Amino acid sequence: MGKVAARNCNDFYLYKSYHARTAITFGFTLVFLLIYLSLGEIVVNEVNFVRKCISTENNQEGLWGKLICTNFKVSFIPQDTSPKQKSTLSHLLLGEHDIPLTCLEQVVTVNDTKGKKKVLGSNQKLKFNPTELILYCKDLRMIRFCFEEAGPESARKVCLAIAHYSHPADLQLLFGFEYQGRRYHESKVNGSTPRGLQTPIFDRSSDWDREIKRTNASEWRVCSINQSYTVSSSLPEHIVVPSSLTDQDLMQYASSFTDRRIPMWCWSHSNGSALVRMASLTDPLQLKKTEQKIFAAITKSHPQRNEPFRSDLDKSLPSILDIQSAFVKLRQICILDPFEESEERWLSTIENSRWLEYVRAFLKHSAEMVYHLEGGNSSVILQEEEDRDLNCVVSALMQLMLDPRYRSLIGFQSLVQKEWVMAGHRFLDRCNHLKKNDKEESPLFLLFLDCVWQIMNQYPAAFEFTETYLTVLSDSMWIPLFSTFLFSSSKQRAQHLMDFAKHKAIPQGEDQVVYFPPVWEWSQQFSTKDQTLFNNPMYVGKGAACVQNGEVKTFKRKKAYSSTLRGTPTNLRNGVKGGEESLTRRSSLANELKSELTPVKDLSPSERFFKDWFSRPADLQGLLIPLLMPSHMAFWKLFFLRWVPEACISKGGPVTTYHKLSQLVDEIEILQSQLRQYKGTSPGNTPLTSSGGNPTDQRRMYFQASSPDDPSTPPECLTSSFPFTPTGNLSRRTVQGTPISKFLNGARIWLSTETLANDTV
């Protein structure tokens, strides 16, 4: 098979497998094909002389190479190894043409000569030799391989191998268990130790204690009655509850809740109001009594003893089946259906998928709950039957709107860890990693990320992270090497890691988190330079700095500054104003919320609250409320259209803006550093970089400014899909003038007149 060599790369090992063949049939000279194998990864099957299709317009257009199936991924190794300037993320675990097996949605084989087509599953037979293989991916890629020059039997075997290994029978058959076990023993042999993690995991009481102190939730305490998961199998071992409730009370009430999920504190407002989530009450005999005592305890935790407001999300929001149905329709529109219909038909089809409608529904409901916390000065109880799906979305969105801490990178990661991972969102079922139950699958986490992007799109300077970060985070759900998105509860995670440790001969007492890390250890996927793509150059949070009179000072909120960053304009993208159109006044939302402006005296308290908030300049380090009209819901193009050829604008799109902003920010930081050196050390001068290491390597922008003495050539391969590559990842026609190209040139998606007419605050 070839020569295998090993090398050390960024704290984990990769193996190179070199394959050489003389391709006389195609007139190729002798070339070497290269595949990187991670620890524990083995080649299961392979086939040579495969064509990866680039377009359906020309059947002969494509990349020639080798198709390989391993126990981790599907790899395509192009024959053409000529060096090219790259403008994509350099993933440390996956190559440019690699697809993790868990990312595969469907494996379809085709035989053109016989007119046959078959969707393959695990342990299925294939009675014909395929001429094509089409892979439908969960990250919205559709990849097509042709076998017209490959050996028919080899092609059939590699298709069956891909289908089999993408349908694991058990969770521990996912590659992450093999990889992390090998990684643990390699670290012991080499004496290397994993780095500490900045993001709190909330698997210990100290993490919750810090959150209580940070939010000044003095009437709440950390409770550990679920130690060893003796009370509820889906709650974490440590939760925060009202101080007035004893452990004995909670043990008594637990049986009245679905899956014994007692109410759990999420966050506290400075006015004393708290955000609480809980499951439905199931015991009819104890329902009223238990409910009264729980509500009384939450009321007692409020400084003014205000009664809490309860919201039943099962009655107020779309179901998980509705969300899944909308996403399937949207995926069909974005990557499968040809754009041969009229522009109006394509836009109406997007509307009819109802995805944007559901995104708006969650944002709107979250904003209404924010009113009760902030404007109504009442604690809010989010109730859902199992408290593991819709509650995750709404509670996280509310905190994102209320607390600027969660709009920083580390803060956002802690929010996801707290409200999704530790709260027991069923990632294993909702992501359908084992492909066992399609009815349980639902893209709730993606819906949440889309909601976050909508707020970012309206307030671009309020977030430390970028839409590239959100997209990469979504893609990480399909890489089974991290614990974050693999399990449905902390207990399930603990059980599997215990079995994993026993099977891999890891001594008892070792810290399992280290050896099956969360996704927040980005250094396992990307280099330090690539991680700078997560940084938003426009961020004006507490960590940002400005120069005043030659000194670096921490940014302070000023109305005069924030008023220039009002959150409504559709012509403001990534913090850059487009065209000459003036910014829409934020108070105009109140005019759009009602078709006829009602006198102020007739406004409800919530309407008055929103009207007052939108009449003032936005404080980017305070409360943020997104615009809620249907026409303000934008289409997340980078995520949904990144693989579509029509959406790729050469040397244009948001990447051009990011490129220029990054260079400006980097130039400012260089000038600040030179000013500090010129003025010398003073108490007011705080260095932006640490004293050790090369300052150039520590600069936090991906695109860096160059000095006059060292001019650099601008990147040549940038497209609007940066940092993702669309090459060969969608086999469809690329016709100019299609509805999608018109949409990308400025057409807006508007919901129907009926939807607009029925719109309410």
Steps between C-alpha positions, in 0.01 A plus 500: 500500500784735549732654747378629835687766693414694813540858603396717792258783421342734757490259794358207305640261244417459136617232269581540136407222263662538162345328201662499158356386170598551142195628315598422143136485391457870576844610393596586859855476618585320822341688789471453873163509673501617859252430779534599863382236746425601857586282796306175481379569147529221245424478130200271450465513122616702202461535126726668243427708189191668644368832371360751748245700302525877492204576276222319314543727198808310386504131584877487462568791733627400841791396717661160449636305793449229761187452714570356843275389786649485850337433835480881548441667166460485125811641332561600143866541400538697175755388243593861433733586786628826353530763773228764499443803713249399764238722654324241714516400862783254543326238710734290711272196491339519157634568154338725242309209344429302818156426646454353849280191489266654756444789257342274239124529469450260206720274290350456154636276225402534134543284191432712193507214252234300685307802627528381859534702818533377859529666841746293700485425871698278732556133401306539175576326174560674170404284202637733233837663442458874560606754240441789742503564875312800642561602861243726666659666803353652814706816448303558174765367263404268216800322351500282191761245392511318165653155448507476119875424502518324837483128557127412537552253784724743691243776453223278636704401804596856595134609474391217730781584745397868516135405561590247768743715699270803488231299686669389825298254707618643831621836630840365598559391142532867405860583417538746788531220754782333310674832435483630857618168642806500275558867572500436875765228480712703257497792742619269777781362284617844391442668835280771353210643701191668355462873543253648743160605371376856549134421437320381815342158454248526791572145608602614848338716766773766483398594145142559615621689808691743281193553284285569808751756625541658155125560467458584871234231546517509878176307558611199300735214591683209339327171571673163459216258574541360149850379578555173311172584321287349776209742446487559124688326220491807274593781743861586587636398839500862620212740447398836645175521696323752730674526837165459677460146366677225692647191340226298667233720340655458159521123538133497587397718205715322240253219437241753381711613201569331168817291534520641856646823359455748783507874409848629420629857525662647188579868566414797722437863405646789698143585611475162672285325240611150410474282192394144585430200280303191591325194362125441508327371810373146449342399830135621498461445875805704593486747212335798666673456834848457346448787260397737779806415710741535208349831396502621861872422530580686178286793617686504832832520315393832343592818698149646453330160533354540152318196367673324209368492146466155346523425127394162359726466196323189371192718440684812383762375252540254210564137589826318428324319215392832348859626518637184339243519220589864430872421487450207261305727265763772522781254434312377193478857370863589570687197370272264310239675288626655174444873475288487188190662645434873507652722766161547665445125513839438661452771764147383578630145537749619762215675678283190482769293670413707813861492628532879524154514652612262775825692554294814549256321732779399739658846493165665559404276790843543658467879474156484664646299788781755527234766553361315801849473653621850420186710461255303713753432776371144531679169504427288194436126501545325165302178497522219248392139527854360521691829548765386251421657164305824464609616846864477388437738210293760685702509823827542308357772273361692798837500673671604178270802478532588868863431589797637300721235660340242272581706193872446554659185358568324831168621640306362204672164534414489870138583411481206259667275753260604777168521314549223245763245599456486879125563483467173313415592141475171316778561251541129422134470398449843346816468288411135427864395515407132495230545232259287699194723539430769244190611696723618786725707274460879511746786434422697817860602559530625142178697548656656810816593306285657228320705766837612638609596149184709454589705810863527387382618161309785665764585764832399340723686746342342810651153445860394540457200268418481129259312277796284397522388862128416506534300178807312623319425826211354302739289290661367817179315584596250229854431624465219760823574684357730766261436786292815450265379227518123548286437806145567611575559868780527752416156634520341157831672447634381836390141438656481157822660619519251786465213253740676267762535777462136596525380142803719427673409828497853639561489879215594731517853632632653179319812383286369215413850372862542395498191284159545340506877472222744418494673164621819669858368469525658156874433479415140414327616181671825399831676531531816707498707182185336367325555832540874448222467241270476802588859603268786409711810418205728582441367851463782754461290813686533825807332355538750218744787525525847354769766483448837666780756504750232414397267783313173480178515701224250558185568302227670700139512401390837372167581347665722244699201375232233517246717321702453183444125524123485505376154436238524229650576161488232235779680318739444791683172457791392718516850638549666161241738362421428137391763251390850582173408666479650846458276803143424596400652831459235765177661613352405164450148632214624711335630183544163332378297794148637452349602168337802664690666781291486815514793744754444775231487767350190332828310473536191715791491748699271268435723196605803701815318611602412143407845368712664768794267439502552123480877545840506672849433361602138536743419778712221355606397850143494628164360398462416130159441343492385138263642243204268488316579179502216241673727249797531736571126497801463269614187322824362644679476167844392622355191663222397264660597170872456561524192274282645223712617204268793428562634849878518460606852414863505393699761696178634647229455757535521880855363488617821330352705782654272762833516319511882505371532858753247627786683335384831648468352849839334470657825384346683797642241741845532340484877541389459863798275563733756344344776713558299815862444406542870423334626819640231727320311774236682700208388719252590227673300230376141488675279244274324253739207467698300752868568547607155384503364150496660163257798493419426135377152590280642775316751285132416520395566141510242221572763236790705630619843404845525346764756575606746227837325480340157446204530265298182467300375206127487570341152489403394150253222570249668730132440430186588691491145641836549675625318703312210341574358158219421255717311251346166415258511790184537298415336171255741345480741213640848551291723278520877515171680540335231712268604785772439758746725317234770486439454870871534572503821298248664728160332485336484843306215655167638620242295677149495361257790532285282724792432734587870516137593564478255788825619656480608862747619757 
